Amino acid sequence: MKDYIPFDWKNIENKSIWLQPCEESWYYAEKWRREGRKSILDLGCGLGRHSVLFAKYGFKVTAMDISNDALDFLKDYMKKQEVDIACRRGDMENMPFADNAFDCIFAMHSAGHADTAGMHKIMREIKRVLKPGGEVFMTLCSKETWTYAESGLPKVDENTVIKTDGPEQGVPHFFVDRTDIESLFADFEIVKVRHIDDCFSEGRWKNQKHYFIEAVIRKEYTEPDYSDIIGSYRRFRIGKTRI
Protein backbone atom coordinates (compact mmCIF):
# COMPACT_ATOMS: atom_id res chain seq x y z
CA MET A 1 0.00 0.00 0.00
CA LYS A 2 1.30 3.46 -0.84
CA ASP A 3 1.81 6.10 1.81
CA TYR A 4 -1.37 7.48 3.33
CA ILE A 5 -2.82 10.60 1.73
CA PRO A 6 -4.24 12.96 4.35
CA PHE A 7 -7.73 14.38 4.06
CA ASP A 8 -7.49 17.77 2.32
CA TRP A 9 -8.38 19.94 5.32
CA LYS A 10 -6.74 23.07 3.92
CA ASN A 11 -9.32 23.40 1.15
CA ILE A 12 -12.40 22.77 3.30
CA GLU A 13 -14.14 26.16 3.42
CA ASN A 14 -16.93 25.40 5.90
CA LYS A 15 -15.07 23.88 8.82
CA SER A 16 -17.90 24.51 11.30
CA ILE A 17 -19.68 21.25 10.44
CA TRP A 18 -16.44 19.39 11.27
CA LEU A 19 -16.34 20.97 14.73
CA GLN A 20 -19.63 19.47 15.95
CA PRO A 21 -19.07 16.37 18.12
CA CYS A 22 -20.96 13.29 16.99
CA GLU A 23 -23.72 11.81 19.16
CA GLU A 24 -21.54 8.87 20.20
CA SER A 25 -18.82 11.10 21.66
CA TRP A 26 -21.20 12.48 24.28
CA TYR A 27 -22.26 8.96 25.22
CA TYR A 28 -18.69 7.68 25.61
CA ALA A 29 -17.55 10.79 27.47
CA GLU A 30 -20.24 10.07 30.07
CA LYS A 31 -19.68 6.30 30.08
CA TRP A 32 -15.89 6.41 30.35
CA ARG A 33 -15.94 9.09 33.05
CA ARG A 34 -18.44 7.03 35.04
CA GLU A 35 -16.15 4.00 34.71
CA GLY A 36 -13.20 5.99 36.08
CA ARG A 37 -11.17 5.96 32.87
CA LYS A 38 -8.67 8.82 32.56
CA SER A 39 -6.75 8.84 29.26
CA ILE A 40 -8.16 8.91 25.73
CA LEU A 41 -6.52 8.66 22.32
CA ASP A 42 -8.59 10.41 19.65
CA LEU A 43 -7.34 8.37 16.70
CA GLY A 44 -7.55 10.25 13.42
CA CYS A 45 -8.72 13.35 15.25
CA GLY A 46 -9.22 15.63 12.25
CA LEU A 47 -9.87 19.18 13.45
CA GLY A 48 -10.34 17.92 17.00
CA ARG A 49 -14.08 18.10 17.57
CA HIS A 50 -14.03 15.04 19.83
CA SER A 51 -10.67 15.83 21.44
CA VAL A 52 -12.05 19.15 22.69
CA LEU A 53 -15.22 17.53 24.04
CA PHE A 54 -13.27 14.85 25.93
CA ALA A 55 -10.88 17.46 27.33
CA LYS A 56 -13.83 19.48 28.63
CA TYR A 57 -15.00 16.34 30.43
CA GLY A 58 -11.67 16.25 32.26
CA PHE A 59 -9.92 13.44 30.37
CA LYS A 60 -6.23 13.47 29.55
CA VAL A 61 -6.55 13.63 25.77
CA THR A 62 -4.05 12.82 23.04
CA ALA A 63 -5.11 13.78 19.51
CA MET A 64 -3.34 12.00 16.67
CA ASP A 65 -3.68 12.60 12.94
CA ILE A 66 -1.52 12.23 9.86
CA SER A 67 -2.43 15.72 8.64
CA ASN A 68 -0.26 18.63 9.77
CA ASP A 69 -2.98 21.02 8.57
CA ALA A 70 -5.53 19.41 10.89
CA LEU A 71 -3.19 19.46 13.88
CA ASP A 72 -2.18 23.08 13.26
CA PHE A 73 -5.86 24.01 13.28
CA LEU A 74 -6.46 22.03 16.48
CA LYS A 75 -3.54 23.66 18.30
CA ASP A 76 -5.11 27.06 17.72
CA TYR A 77 -8.66 25.85 18.31
CA MET A 78 -7.90 24.24 21.68
CA LYS A 79 -6.48 27.52 22.96
CA LYS A 80 -9.71 29.27 22.03
CA GLN A 81 -11.64 26.51 23.79
CA GLU A 82 -9.33 26.80 26.83
CA VAL A 83 -8.46 23.12 26.99
CA ASP A 84 -5.15 21.24 27.05
CA ILE A 85 -4.66 18.50 24.44
CA ALA A 86 -1.49 16.66 23.43
CA CYS A 87 -1.30 16.84 19.63
CA ARG A 88 0.79 14.21 17.85
CA ARG A 89 1.30 13.57 14.16
CA GLY A 90 1.39 9.87 13.47
CA ASP A 91 0.68 6.91 11.24
CA MET A 92 -2.01 4.58 12.61
CA GLU A 93 0.06 1.56 11.58
CA ASN A 94 3.05 2.74 13.65
CA MET A 95 1.74 4.87 16.50
CA PRO A 96 4.28 7.05 18.35
CA PHE A 97 3.19 5.87 21.81
CA ALA A 98 4.43 3.48 24.48
CA ASP A 99 2.74 0.18 25.24
CA ASN A 100 -0.26 0.34 27.62
CA ALA A 101 -0.56 4.11 27.18
CA PHE A 102 -4.33 4.68 27.07
CA ASP A 103 -7.52 3.71 28.87
CA CYS A 104 -9.66 4.35 25.78
CA ILE A 105 -9.40 4.87 22.05
CA PHE A 106 -12.04 6.77 20.10
CA ALA A 107 -11.93 6.34 16.30
CA MET A 108 -14.96 7.87 14.59
CA HIS A 109 -14.80 7.37 10.79
CA SER A 110 -11.00 7.36 10.90
CA ALA A 111 -9.38 3.98 11.58
CA GLY A 112 -10.60 2.41 8.34
CA HIS A 113 -8.42 4.51 6.04
CA ALA A 114 -6.16 1.59 5.08
CA ASP A 115 -6.08 -1.53 2.95
CA THR A 116 -6.59 -4.99 4.46
CA ALA A 117 -2.96 -5.53 5.49
CA GLY A 118 -2.80 -2.01 6.90
CA MET A 119 -6.02 -2.46 8.87
CA HIS A 120 -4.64 -5.55 10.62
CA LYS A 121 -1.52 -3.55 11.53
CA ILE A 122 -3.74 -0.80 12.95
CA MET A 123 -5.58 -3.32 15.11
CA ARG A 124 -2.27 -4.66 16.43
CA GLU A 125 -1.22 -1.10 17.30
CA ILE A 126 -4.54 -0.43 19.04
CA LYS A 127 -4.01 -3.61 21.06
CA ARG A 128 -0.46 -2.53 21.94
CA VAL A 129 -1.22 1.01 23.14
CA LEU A 130 -4.38 0.16 25.09
CA LYS A 131 -4.01 -0.74 28.74
CA PRO A 132 -5.31 -4.18 29.81
CA GLY A 133 -9.06 -3.82 30.03
CA GLY A 134 -8.92 -0.70 27.89
CA GLU A 135 -11.83 0.03 25.57
CA VAL A 136 -12.01 1.05 21.92
CA PHE A 137 -14.93 2.59 20.09
CA MET A 138 -14.54 2.41 16.32
CA THR A 139 -16.63 2.84 13.21
CA LEU A 140 -15.97 0.90 10.02
CA CYS A 141 -17.68 1.13 6.62
CA SER A 142 -20.15 -1.63 5.79
CA LYS A 143 -19.86 -3.75 2.66
CA GLU A 144 -23.58 -3.10 2.15
CA THR A 145 -22.82 0.56 1.42
CA TRP A 146 -23.31 1.84 -2.15
CA THR A 147 -19.69 3.02 -2.28
CA TYR A 148 -18.45 -0.56 -1.93
CA ALA A 149 -21.24 -2.57 -3.51
CA GLU A 150 -22.31 -0.49 -6.51
CA SER A 151 -20.14 2.56 -7.16
CA GLY A 152 -17.57 0.91 -9.42
CA LEU A 153 -14.74 2.75 -7.65
CA PRO A 154 -11.37 0.99 -7.88
CA LYS A 155 -10.67 -1.71 -5.32
CA VAL A 156 -7.12 -2.50 -4.22
CA ASP A 157 -8.20 -5.70 -2.43
CA GLU A 158 -11.41 -7.46 -1.40
CA ASN A 159 -12.06 -4.95 1.39
CA THR A 160 -10.65 -1.65 0.15
CA VAL A 161 -11.98 1.05 -2.16
CA ILE A 162 -10.05 4.15 -3.25
CA LYS A 163 -11.92 7.45 -3.59
CA THR A 164 -11.17 9.22 -6.89
CA ASP A 165 -12.39 12.77 -6.27
CA GLY A 166 -13.24 15.32 -3.59
CA PRO A 167 -11.27 15.96 -0.39
CA GLU A 168 -10.75 12.21 0.03
CA GLN A 169 -9.26 11.67 -3.41
CA GLY A 170 -6.72 8.86 -3.20
CA VAL A 171 -7.73 7.97 0.38
CA PRO A 172 -8.41 4.24 0.98
CA HIS A 173 -11.64 3.14 2.66
CA PHE A 174 -11.82 -0.27 4.32
CA PHE A 175 -15.19 -2.10 4.26
CA VAL A 176 -16.29 -4.97 6.48
CA ASP A 177 -18.99 -7.50 7.20
CA ARG A 178 -19.58 -9.61 10.31
CA THR A 179 -16.83 -12.10 9.44
CA ASP A 180 -14.29 -9.31 8.94
CA ILE A 181 -15.20 -7.74 12.29
CA GLU A 182 -14.80 -11.04 14.13
CA SER A 183 -11.37 -11.49 12.53
CA LEU A 184 -10.18 -7.95 13.29
CA PHE A 185 -11.35 -8.11 16.89
CA ALA A 186 -10.13 -11.65 17.67
CA ASP A 187 -8.04 -10.35 20.60
CA PHE A 188 -10.90 -8.28 22.00
CA GLU A 189 -14.13 -8.93 23.82
CA ILE A 190 -16.77 -7.37 21.60
CA VAL A 191 -19.23 -5.53 23.81
CA LYS A 192 -21.63 -4.12 21.25
CA VAL A 193 -21.98 -3.77 17.47
CA ARG A 194 -24.56 -1.63 15.70
CA HIS A 195 -25.16 -1.56 11.95
CA ILE A 196 -26.37 1.94 11.12
CA ASP A 197 -27.70 3.25 7.82
CA ASP A 198 -27.41 7.04 7.52
CA CYS A 199 -30.01 6.84 4.80
CA PHE A 200 -30.83 10.56 4.60
CA SER A 201 -28.39 13.42 5.07
CA GLU A 202 -27.36 16.63 3.34
CA GLY A 203 -30.81 16.87 1.80
CA ARG A 204 -30.85 13.55 -0.03
CA TRP A 205 -31.50 9.85 0.39
CA LYS A 206 -28.52 7.53 0.17
CA ASN A 207 -27.28 4.12 1.25
CA GLN A 208 -24.43 4.83 3.66
CA LYS A 209 -23.95 2.13 6.28
CA HIS A 210 -21.38 1.84 9.06
CA TYR A 211 -20.67 -0.59 11.86
CA PHE A 212 -20.34 1.02 15.30
CA ILE A 213 -18.13 -1.25 17.39
CA GLU A 214 -17.36 -1.19 21.11
CA ALA A 215 -14.75 -3.67 22.37
CA VAL A 216 -12.47 -4.31 25.35
CA ILE A 217 -8.90 -5.56 24.95
CA ARG A 218 -7.87 -8.92 26.40
CA LYS A 219 -4.20 -8.98 27.37
CA GLU A 220 -1.88 -9.30 30.33
CA TYR A 221 -0.25 -6.22 31.82
CA THR A 222 3.46 -5.78 31.15
CA GLU A 223 5.58 -3.25 32.97
CA PRO A 224 6.72 -0.47 30.59
CA ASP A 225 10.46 -0.40 29.88
CA TYR A 226 11.78 2.88 31.27
CA SER A 227 15.48 1.96 31.06
CA ASP A 228 16.27 4.39 28.24
CA ILE A 229 14.48 7.22 30.02
CA ILE A 230 16.20 6.48 33.37
CA GLY A 231 19.59 6.23 31.69
CA SER A 232 19.09 9.57 29.95
CA TYR A 233 18.04 11.18 33.24
CA ARG A 234 21.09 9.84 35.05
CA ARG A 235 23.42 11.11 32.32
CA PHE A 236 21.71 14.46 32.53
CA ARG A 237 22.16 14.62 36.34
CA ILE A 238 25.84 13.64 36.08
CA GLY A 239 26.36 16.30 33.46
CA LYS A 240 24.70 18.89 35.68
CA THR A 241 26.93 17.92 38.62
CA ARG A 242 30.10 18.44 36.59
CA ILE A 243 29.18 21.94 35.43
Secondary structure, DSSP 8 states (H G I E B T S, - for coil): --------GGG-S--GGGGS--HHHHHHHHHHHHTT--EEEEET-TT-HHHHHHHHTT-EEEEEES-HHHHHHHHHHHHHTT---EEEE-BTTB-SS-TT-EEEEEESS-TT-S-HHHHHHHHHHHHHHEEEEEEEEEEEEETTSHHHHTS---EEETTEEE--SGGGTT-EEEEE-HHHHHHHTTTEEEEEEEEEE--EETTEE---EEEEEEEEE---------HHHHHHHHHHHHHHHH-
